[in-house]
Amino acid sequence: MTDIYTNLVNRELLVVAETVAREKSIEKDQVLEAMEQAIQKAGRSKYGYEHDIRAAIDRKTGEVTLTRYREIVDEIENPFTQLTLKEGQAINPSIKVGESIIELLPPIDFGRVAAQTAKQVIFQKVRDAERLRQYQEYKDRVGEIVNGIVKRIEYGNVFIELGKAEALLRRDDMIPRESFRVGDRVRAYIYDVREEPRGAQIFISRTRPEFMAKLFMQEVPEIYDGVIEIKAVARDPGSRAKIAVTTPDPSIDPVGACVGMRGSRVQAVVAELQGEKIDIIPWSSNPATFIVNALAPAEIAKVVVDEENQRIDVVVAEDQLSLSIGRRGQNVRLASLLSGWKIDILTEDQESERRTEEVKSRSKLFVEALDVDEMIAHLLVNEGFSKVEEVAYIDLNELANIEGFDKDLAAELQTRAKTYLDTKEQNLTKRLKALKVDKDLQSLEGLTLDLVVALAEKDIKTRDSLADLSVDELLELLPEGEMTSPQAQKIIMAARAHWFEDTETPTDSTAT
């Protein structure tokens, strides 16, 4: 009769494990492992926590086995978990050091406290397994759009129920002026999944550019199929956005495909984004063409590209200035985000004034450095020369081919340019010596002597003092326009390089 009862209990154990596993969407084996740990904890509570008590549940029959392990050692440190070889061989003559005596213990008659403890252990382990499952499921879904229902709202943050998981939509990730109520259905973009003690934290957003890109992918089959590619997205959430698209197929109009018949496709995205106005722009590998497209509907008169500094000056007519800049600078700001270039908008008059000032400044430089009259200086500027170094090291024939120049004049100009540079270098070297600037700073790649002097005069005289600076701090110390942010970052990283060099501590072979 007892055996029948035991078998029924064992089978019921397996049924319970299977039911819990199914309800929580976790493996049955994980539930059984949790049960084993609960029984093991109850066993240690009965026989003593100092003992090595282990529990096992047969995966086929559900039979529970409780055992005590004692290791065979040469010298006993813990009498509860260890035996000497002599004591072990008294129980099992063939036992050896390092092996264990396994003693079968009688089944536990769970009392109320023990049963409650076991229940808590099982629930905790099942919760841990459920959290791990949620993390494993959603960590590979970063970058997807999910649908959920608003479960609760706390301090402006919205918690969204995604089936058996919960996601957090922070206030900053919501489109301005949009509000939700419990029970509302929400679509959002998963941008991060973190494994935390309280479970998987799923972070979603409706303001990220990727959300809009994914919405277009859902609405435009050509994007989903890869026929049309989204190259860039820039958003001012809830107000305006720009998206750049292209296709290798010349028979397809990427902008028209994204707009759809009578604007049906783009309007579906606009409706999801609470009326956000969307400019769909044809992408171009030519940055000037792309930026002109991105600034539409403004009409552009001229562009001046500075590829080295990723900067472009856009010249417009006076009546196009406000349209190109946009309300509160929105149009040019989005175009800059979309292209990754810094964009300066100028009227034709402003551009003319700037150009006149540049010509004057460069002409003055050549007049002073080369000791020439303004006519020759203007000729050099008109030919595109902006630095004395360019005159000093250009091919002599190219310099002589400038209209109004000959070989003798070209040679004389080069001689004067090199003399000027040599004198300048000597003066800078003396100044560096007077300022007591470390040689390791002078030899740093990317820094010219005049830049080193400029830094030294601001009390940056060593490589480490430069390495301690941020990009913004370095740019503030130097004359305006002398260096770009990428160049400053590269120099600072070069200054810090010796911090990360592997240093080997030599072994003193003569030490005794």
Number of C-alpha atoms within 10 A of each C-alpha: 5 7 8 9 9 14 14 13 15 18 15 13 19 21 14 14 21 17 14 18 20 12 8 17 14 20 17 19 13 18 24 26 18 22 25 22 18 23 30 22 20 25 27 16 15 13 13 13 13 12 18 18 25 20 20 18 19 12 12 9 13 21 16 19 18 19 18 20 18 21 22 23 18 12 11 13 10 12 13 16 18 22 22 17 20 15 13 22 15 10 10 12 11 8 17 17 13 10 14 18 20 13 12 13 15 10 12 15 11 15 10 9 10 19 15 14 18 22 15 13 19 22 17 13 19 23 17 17 21 22 23 16 18 22 21 14 13 18 18 11 17 15 15 15 20 14 13 19 21 21 17 15 16 9 7 14 16 23 22 28 19 16 9 10 19 20 24 19 24 18 16 12 19 22 19 14 7 10 11 16 12 13 13 12 14 17 17 26 26 25 18 16 21 13 15 11 9 9 19 23 21 25 21 28 24 24 20 21 19 21 23 27 18 20 21 22 19 15 19 18 14 18 22 14 10 11 14 23 18 19 16 18 23 24 24 19 21 19 15 18 23 24 25 23 21 20 20 10 10 8 7 14 14 25 19 15 17 23 20 15 10 9 12 13 19 23 19 16 21 19 11 15 22 15 15 19 20 20 19 21 21 20 24 16 7 8 18 18 13 18 25 20 20 26 24 17 13 20 17 20 13 17 19 12 16 12 10 9 14 15 17 20 17 23 24 24 16 13 11 17 18 15 18 27 20 16 10 9 12 17 23 23 18 23 28 20 16 21 21 14 18 16 20 15 19 21 19 17 13 14 17 13 12 13 12 11 12 14 18 15 14 18 25 17 16 25 17 13 18 22 14 15 13 15 11 17 22 19 16 20 19 12 11 10 17 18 15 20 14 13 22 21 12 11 12 17 12 10 22 17 12 14 9 9 13 14 15 11 13 21 16 11 23 23 15 19 23 18 15 18 16 12 12 15 15 11 13 17 17 12 17 22 13 9 14 12 22 15 13 12 21 20 13 15 11 14 17 13 18 16 18 22 23 16 21 21 15 11 14 22 22 19 21 16 13 22 20 14 16 12 19 11 12 20 19 9 16 16 11 9 7 10 15 14 13 12 17 21 17 14 20 21 15 17 22 17 11 13 12 7 8 7 8 6 6 6 7 7 6 5 5 4
